[in-house]
Amino acid sequence: MTSNTNPAPAACEPQAMVTTTAHGSTQIRPRRLGAAIAGLIGVLGVASALAVGDLIAAVVSPSSSPFLAVGEQFIRLTPEWLKQFAIATFGIYDKLALLIGMALVITLLAAVAGLASRQRPAPGLVVIAVMGVLGLASILASPTFALFDLMAPLASSAVGLAVFAGLHHRAIAAAGREPAGQAVAGADPGTAATSAEDTGLDRRRLLWATGGVIAGAGAAGLLGRLFSSTAEASRAAVGSLPSPAQPRTAPPPQADFVSAGTPPWLTPNADFYRIDTALQVPQLSTGDYELRIHGMVDREQRLSYDDLRSRRLIEAPITMTCVSNAVGGSLMSNAMFLGVPLADLLAEAGVRPGATQIASTSVDGFTTGTPVDVVTDGRDAMLAIGQNGRPLPVEHGFPVRMVVPGLYGFVSGCKWITDIELTTFEAFTPYWEQRGWAQRAPIKTQSRIDAPRTDTTVPAGRVTVAGTAWAQHTGIAAVDVSADGGAWQRAELADGVSIDTWRMWKTTFELPPGRHRLQVRATDRSGYTQTPKPSLTIPDGATGWHTITVTTA
């Protein structure tokens, strides 16, 4: 007698379904997932892996997150032209753009892995395994690698593989039975009913499993974010900062021309520009913080946060400028910093003859190299613990960062600093110098037009032009502005506060209706007038006159 029933598939081989036709021939139909289900399974498998990796990393070691480790490695290997393109295009949001781009690429790869596994799970498992190996390799290549950093990537890979395999098995089971009304002709009605019941059960199990994975991944990701925010709690606990040895007086009321369109003289912490290599802001607490000063010194020093806080402190307004700031760019800000004079710390350690470079290392492994002679020439170089009357913002280096007036940040602005080694320029090559940037990088005399904005339309007639000029640790002596290539017109300067800060300026022109070109140049206190010759930011800062066009009507 010919049987028309569908025998239950063996548990070890759920990918095919055997049917027998009315003529007695046997057909094997591969079980195949729908495209949407297959893609979703791929995405959930990878999302679960990343969420668990972030959670374990947040608890054990923030630098061991596989997702962030791959991003950090990408930054380290990215050619300079691409980095500059990212900064020029996205500005302070360059890291956010990278993270979003990574998330989109990973999601796409996960979906493709799922689609490639519509019949068998092997392709998806291979893709997830390769992603795991990539994360592991990135962590092994980290300059701060420690053995326990392996916990996050190994657990991440295991969870991703298990979730993908489990969901795929359940989805295949749900897709493998004939639904009611589609049974083979001549099949026993009781068998068809049983198949329909089993199909419903399998689908319910798949829905529950999928919901569980989504909830679990979301919870793991949320907990990871919460655990990785420990520095904010430590910063809040700092309370008020100690007073400097010589409190600064308030800046004069005419330190800026905000009403004319310049930025405020003092940049609020929330608006202070941020350019660094950290995809995830390092999380340091004041209780765990320690700074080591060693190398070519007579007495090695180990200082806690409280040690630094209890020392003689200075407070100084300092304008910081990023070397990636293009002509007319906005990657500069001014703040009142509070900190320990670097010269005091070096004097206590006893710098040995021949030491020419301060090699500073961040907790995440980033390095800078600062000339010893610059730090000890009397300027307000410091290890800052405060910014604008508050503890340093976490994203700007809390609990301690280096600030040196007059130098671009890539040779002086080490955030989250935990190590200072006195050495020579020949013996140590810091992060950016390895990538072709300058060894010494004094900030260049520059200026920009803040108002009116380029390519805007303003009323014809008397037009106010205002902006900012800077020559940190030299000071601005004069600013000149030209309209339509005409004679240079001397601008009015805002009250000077310090040679280490920017200076605002403004002037007016009579501009008839039409399109006009405006240019600005600055002269510093040494007598140098900035060059009109344009140059790129690599290797030691851009040059050229900021030029804009406006329309008057």
ZAZA-715282 format. One line per 4 residues: their letters; for each residue x, y, z of C-alpha. Coordinates in steps of 0.25 Angstrom, whole numbers, padded with zeros to 4 digits, m for minus. Layout:
<nodes>
A> X:Y:Z | ...
</nodes>
This chain:
<nodes>
MTSN> 0000:0000:0000 | 0005:0014:m0003 | 0006:0024:0008 | 0004:0038:0006
TNPA> 0008:0043:0020 | 0019:0052:0023 | 0029:0045:0033 | 0034:0054:0044
PAAC> 0048:0059:0040 | 0060:0054:0049 | 0065:0064:0059 | 0079:0063:0053
EPQA> 0074:0067:0039 | 0064:0078:0039 | 0067:0084:0026 | 0059:0075:0017
MVTT> 0045:0069:0016 | 0041:0055:0010 | 0028:0054:0003 | 0022:0042:m0005
TAHG> 0013:0044:m0016 | 0000:0037:m0020 | 0008:0029:m0031 | 0018:0024:m0020
STQI> 0030:0033:m0024 | 0038:0040:m0013 | 0041:0055:m0013 | 0051:0062:m0004
RPRR> 0048:0077:m0003 | 0058:0085:0004 | 0053:0094:0016 | 0055:0108:0012
LGAA> 0053:0120:0021 | 0047:0133:0016 | 0056:0144:0012 | 0051:0153:0023
IAGL> 0052:0143:0034 | 0066:0139:0030 | 0071:0153:0029 | 0065:0156:0043
IGVL> 0072:0143:0049 | 0085:0148:0044 | 0083:0162:0050 | 0079:0157:0063
GVAS> 0091:0147:0064 | 0101:0158:0062 | 0093:0168:0070 | 0093:0159:0082
ALAV> 0108:0156:0080 | 0111:0171:0080 | 0102:0174:0092 | 0108:0163:0101
GDLI> 0122:0168:0097 | 0119:0182:0101 | 0113:0178:0114 | 0125:0169:0118
AAVV> 0134:0180:0114 | 0127:0190:0122 | 0129:0182:0134 | 0143:0176:0132
SPSS> 0150:0186:0123 | 0144:0196:0114 | 0155:0195:0104 | 0151:0181:0101
SPFL> 0138:0183:0094 | 0139:0176:0081 | 0131:0186:0073 | 0139:0198:0078
AVGE> 0152:0191:0077 | 0150:0189:0062 | 0146:0204:0061 | 0159:0208:0069
QFIR> 0167:0199:0060 | 0161:0205:0047 | 0165:0219:0052 | 0179:0214:0055
LTPE> 0180:0208:0040 | 0172:0219:0033 | 0181:0227:0024 | 0183:0242:0027
WLKQ> 0175:0247:0015 | 0163:0240:0019 | 0164:0244:0034 | 0165:0259:0029
FAIA> 0153:0257:0020 | 0145:0251:0031 | 0148:0263:0040 | 0146:0273:0029
TFGI> 0133:0267:0026 | 0127:0263:0040 | 0135:0272:0049 | 0133:0268:0064
YDKL> 0123:0258:0059 | 0134:0249:0052 | 0133:0238:0062 | 0118:0238:0062
ALLI> 0119:0237:0047 | 0129:0225:0048 | 0120:0218:0058 | 0108:0219:0050
GMAL> 0115:0215:0038 | 0120:0203:0045 | 0107:0199:0050 | 0100:0200:0036
VITL> 0111:0191:0030 | 0110:0181:0041 | 0095:0181:0040 | 0096:0179:0025
LAAV> 0107:0168:0026 | 0098:0161:0037 | 0086:0161:0028 | 0094:0156:0016
AGLA> 0099:0145:0025 | 0085:0141:0029 | 0080:0141:0014 | 0091:0132:0011
SRQR> 0086:0122:0021 | 0072:0121:0017 | 0074:0105:0016 | 0086:0102:0024
PAPG> 0092:0110:0036 | 0107:0108:0032 | 0109:0121:0024 | 0103:0130:0035
LVVI> 0111:0123:0045 | 0124:0125:0037 | 0121:0140:0036 | 0119:0142:0051
AVMG> 0131:0134:0054 | 0140:0143:0044 | 0134:0155:0051 | 0138:0149:0064
VLGL> 0152:0147:0060 | 0153:0161:0054 | 0148:0166:0068 | 0158:0157:0075
ASIL> 0170:0162:0066 | 0166:0176:0068 | 0167:0175:0083 | 0180:0167:0082
ASPT> 0186:0179:0074 | 0181:0189:0084 | 0193:0197:0091 | 0186:0194:0105
FALF> 0183:0179:0103 | 0183:0171:0115 | 0179:0156:0117 | 0166:0158:0123
DLMA> 0162:0167:0111 | 0159:0153:0104 | 0147:0151:0112 | 0138:0160:0104
PLAS> 0141:0155:0090 | 0141:0141:0093 | 0127:0142:0100 | 0122:0151:0089
SAVG> 0126:0140:0079 | 0120:0129:0087 | 0107:0136:0089 | 0105:0141:0074
LAVF> 0108:0126:0069 | 0098:0120:0079 | 0087:0130:0076 | 0088:0129:0061
AGLH> 0088:0114:0062 | 0077:0113:0072 | 0068:0123:0064 | 0071:0116:0051
HRAI> 0067:0103:0056 | 0054:0108:0061 | 0051:0115:0048 | 0054:0103:0040
AAAG> 0045:0094:0049 | 0034:0105:0047 | 0036:0105:0032 | 0037:0090:0030
REPA> 0023:0085:0032 | 0011:0086:0023 | 0001:0096:0027 | m0014:0092:0028
GQAV> m0021:0092:0014 | m0007:0089:0007 | m0006:0074:0010 | m0002:0064:m0001
AGAD> m0014:0059:m0008 | m0019:0046:m0002 | m0012:0049:0012 | m0019:0045:0024
PGTA> m0027:0056:0030 | m0022:0053:0044 | m0008:0055:0040 | m0011:0068:0033
ATSA> m0018:0073:0046 | m0006:0069:0054 | 0004:0075:0044 | m0004:0089:0046
EDTG> m0004:0088:0061 | 0011:0085:0061 | 0014:0097:0051 | 0006:0106:0060
LDRR> 0014:0101:0072 | 0027:0103:0065 | 0024:0117:0060 | 0020:0121:0074
RLLW> 0033:0116:0079 | 0040:0124:0069 | 0033:0136:0072 | 0036:0134:0087
ATGG> 0051:0131:0084 | 0052:0144:0075 | 0045:0153:0085 | 0054:0147:0096
VIAG> 0067:0150:0088 | 0062:0164:0085 | 0059:0167:0099 | 0072:0161:0104
AGAA> 0081:0168:0094 | 0074:0181:0097 | 0076:0179:0112 | 0090:0175:0111
GLLG> 0093:0187:0102 | 0086:0196:0112 | 0093:0191:0124 | 0106:0192:0116
RLFS> 0104:0207:0114 | 0100:0209:0129 | 0113:0201:0134 | 0121:0209:0124
STAE> 0117:0223:0130 | 0124:0221:0143 | 0133:0234:0141 | 0121:0243:0141
ASRA> 0117:0238:0155 | 0132:0240:0160 | 0132:0254:0154 | 0119:0258:0161
AVGS> 0125:0253:0174 | 0137:0263:0173 | 0128:0274:0177 | 0135:0288:0177
LPSP> 0149:0290:0173 | 0160:0296:0181 | 0164:0310:0179 | 0176:0314:0171
AQPR> 0188:0320:0178 | 0185:0333:0170 | 0171:0334:0166 | 0169:0341:0152
TAPP> 0160:0353:0151 | 0148:0353:0142 | 0151:0357:0128 | 0147:0371:0123
PQAD> 0133:0374:0118 | 0139:0376:0104 | 0146:0363:0102 | 0137:0359:0091
FVSA> 0128:0365:0081 | 0116:0355:0082 | 0106:0365:0078 | 0114:0366:0064
GTPP> 0114:0351:0062 | 0127:0346:0069 | 0127:0334:0079 | 0127:0338:0094
WLTP> 0141:0340:0099 | 0139:0328:0109 | 0134:0315:0102 | 0123:0307:0110
NADF> 0128:0293:0114 | 0116:0287:0106 | 0121:0295:0093 | 0136:0292:0094
YRID> 0141:0285:0082 | 0145:0271:0083 | 0155:0264:0074 | 0162:0251:0079
TALQ> 0164:0237:0075 | 0155:0231:0085 | 0142:0224:0080 | 0138:0222:0094
VPQL> 0141:0232:0105 | 0151:0225:0115 | 0144:0223:0129 | 0153:0227:0140
STGD> 0149:0230:0154 | 0157:0239:0164 | 0158:0227:0174 | 0166:0218:0164
YELR> 0174:0229:0157 | 0189:0229:0158 | 0199:0237:0150 | 0213:0232:0148
IHGM> 0225:0241:0145 | 0238:0233:0141 | 0249:0232:0131 | 0260:0242:0131
VDRE> 0257:0247:0145 | 0264:0246:0158 | 0252:0242:0166 | 0240:0234:0160
QRLS> 0227:0240:0164 | 0213:0233:0166 | 0202:0243:0169 | 0187:0240:0172
YDDL> 0176:0250:0168 | 0176:0255:0182 | 0191:0257:0182 | 0189:0266:0170
RSRR> 0177:0273:0176 | 0184:0277:0189 | 0196:0283:0182 | 0198:0298:0178
LIEA> 0189:0300:0166 | 0188:0311:0156 | 0176:0316:0148 | 0178:0322:0134
PITM> 0170:0325:0121 | 0175:0317:0110 | 0170:0316:0095 | 0172:0302:0090
TCVS> 0173:0299:0075 | 0173:0286:0067 | 0183:0284:0056 | 0172:0279:0047
NAVG> 0166:0293:0047 | 0165:0297:0033 | 0166:0312:0030 | 0153:0318:0035
GSLM> 0150:0306:0043 | 0143:0304:0056 | 0152:0294:0063 | 0156:0304:0074
SNAM> 0151:0308:0088 | 0155:0316:0100 | 0153:0312:0114 | 0158:0315:0128
FLGV> 0166:0303:0133 | 0170:0300:0147 | 0182:0290:0149 | 0196:0287:0155
PLAD> 0208:0294:0148 | 0215:0284:0140 | 0228:0291:0143 | 0226:0288:0158
LLAE> 0224:0274:0156 | 0236:0273:0147 | 0245:0280:0157 | 0241:0271:0168
AGVR> 0244:0259:0159 | 0257:0265:0155 | 0259:0265:0140 | 0272:0259:0136
PGAT> 0281:0266:0126 | 0278:0262:0112 | 0263:0260:0113 | 0257:0267:0102
QIAS> 0243:0261:0101 | 0231:0258:0110 | 0224:0246:0105 | 0210:0245:0111
TSVD> 0201:0233:0110 | 0186:0233:0112 | 0179:0222:0119 | 0174:0217:0105
GFTT> 0189:0216:0100 | 0189:0229:0092 | 0202:0237:0092 | 0207:0251:0091
GTPV> 0221:0257:0091 | 0223:0271:0097 | 0236:0278:0097 | 0242:0280:0111
DVVT> 0247:0294:0108 | 0233:0299:0104 | 0227:0293:0117 | 0238:0300:0126
DGRD> 0239:0314:0119 | 0229:0320:0129 | 0216:0318:0121 | 0204:0313:0128
AMLA> 0206:0298:0124 | 0198:0289:0134 | 0192:0276:0137 | 0177:0282:0138
IGQN> 0167:0276:0147 | 0156:0287:0145 | 0150:0295:0133 | 0142:0307:0134
GRPL> 0140:0305:0149 | 0136:0291:0148 | 0143:0277:0148 | 0148:0274:0135
PVEH> 0136:0268:0126 | 0138:0253:0124 | 0140:0255:0109 | 0150:0265:0111
GFPV> 0160:0257:0119 | 0154:0255:0133 | 0160:0253:0143 | 0173:0259:0138
RMVV> 0178:0264:0125 | 0190:0272:0120 | 0189:0286:0114 | 0200:0294:0108
PGLY> 0197:0308:0103 | 0203:0311:0089 | 0204:0297:0084 | 0194:0289:0076
GFVS> 0187:0278:0084 | 0193:0266:0076 | 0207:0270:0083 | 0202:0275:0096
GCKW> 0187:0272:0100 | 0188:0258:0105 | 0174:0254:0111 | 0172:0244:0122
ITDI> 0187:0244:0124 | 0193:0233:0133 | 0207:0233:0129 | 0218:0243:0127
ELTT> 0232:0239:0123 | 0244:0248:0121 | 0251:0244:0109 | 0257:0249:0096
FEAF> 0251:0252:0082 | 0260:0241:0077 | 0256:0230:0086 | 0241:0232:0085
TPYW> 0231:0235:0074 | 0217:0238:0078 | 0204:0234:0071 | 0203:0245:0061
EQRG> 0217:0247:0058 | 0217:0232:0054 | 0207:0236:0044 | 0215:0248:0038
WAQR> 0211:0259:0046 | 0221:0269:0052 | 0230:0267:0064 | 0228:0281:0069
APIK> 0216:0288:0066 | 0214:0303:0071 | 0200:0309:0067 | 0201:0317:0055
TQSR> 0196:0332:0055 | 0182:0331:0048 | 0169:0339:0047 | 0155:0336:0042
IDAP> 0142:0343:0039 | 0130:0339:0047 | 0120:0349:0042 | 0114:0350:0032
RTDT> 0114:0336:0028 | 0119:0332:0015 | 0109:0331:0003 | 0098:0338:0011
TVPA> 0091:0351:0007 | 0091:0364:0016 | 0085:0377:0014 | 0093:0387:0005
GRVT> 0100:0399:0011 | 0108:0399:0024 | 0112:0384:0027 | 0118:0380:0040
VAGT> 0129:0369:0038 | 0134:0362:0051 | 0142:0350:0055 | 0153:0344:0063
AWAQ> 0169:0344:0062 | 0179:0336:0070 | 0194:0334:0072 | 0194:0326:0085
HTGI> 0206:0330:0094 | 0210:0341:0085 | 0197:0350:0085 | 0190:0357:0074
AAVD> 0194:0372:0071 | 0186:0375:0059 | 0175:0370:0049 | 0173:0375:0035
VSAD> 0161:0373:0026 | 0159:0375:0011 | 0147:0376:0003 | 0147:0372:m0012
GGAW> 0162:0373:m0013 | 0163:0387:m0008 | 0172:0394:0002 | 0173:0387:0016
QRAE> 0165:0393:0027 | 0170:0392:0041 | 0159:0386:0050 | 0155:0389:0064
LADG> 0161:0379:0074 | 0153:0374:0087 | 0160:0376:0100 | 0172:0367:0101
VSID> 0172:0357:0113 | 0184:0348:0111 | 0194:0345:0100 | 0189:0330:0102
TWRM> 0175:0333:0097 | 0168:0337:0084 | 0164:0352:0081 | 0152:0357:0075
WKTT> 0151:0368:0065 | 0141:0376:0056 | 0140:0386:0046 | 0130:0392:0036
FELP> 0129:0394:0021 | 0120:0401:0011 | 0116:0391:0001 | 0106:0394:m0010
PGRH> 0097:0383:m0015 | 0104:0371:m0022 | 0113:0360:m0018 | 0126:0363:m0010
RLQV> 0138:0356:m0006 | 0144:0358:0008 | 0157:0355:0014 | 0164:0355:0027
RATD> 0179:0355:0032 | 0185:0356:0046 | 0198:0361:0051 | 0204:0356:0064
RSGY> 0212:0363:0074 | 0225:0358:0069 | 0222:0366:0056 | 0218:0354:0047
TQTP> 0207:0355:0038 | 0200:0342:0034 | 0204:0338:0020 | 0193:0337:0009
KPSL> 0199:0324:0003 | 0190:0313:0006 | 0194:0300:0012 | 0188:0288:0017
TIPD> 0187:0284:0032 | 0197:0273:0030 | 0207:0273:0036 | 0207:0285:0045
GATG> 0195:0293:0043 | 0188:0301:0031 | 0191:0314:0026 | 0185:0325:0017
WHTI> 0175:0336:0018 | 0161:0333:0021 | 0152:0338:0009 | 0137:0338:0008
TVTT> 0127:0343:m0001 | 0114:0350:0002 | 0103:0356:m0005 | 0097:0370:m0002
A> 0083:0374:m0006
</nodes>
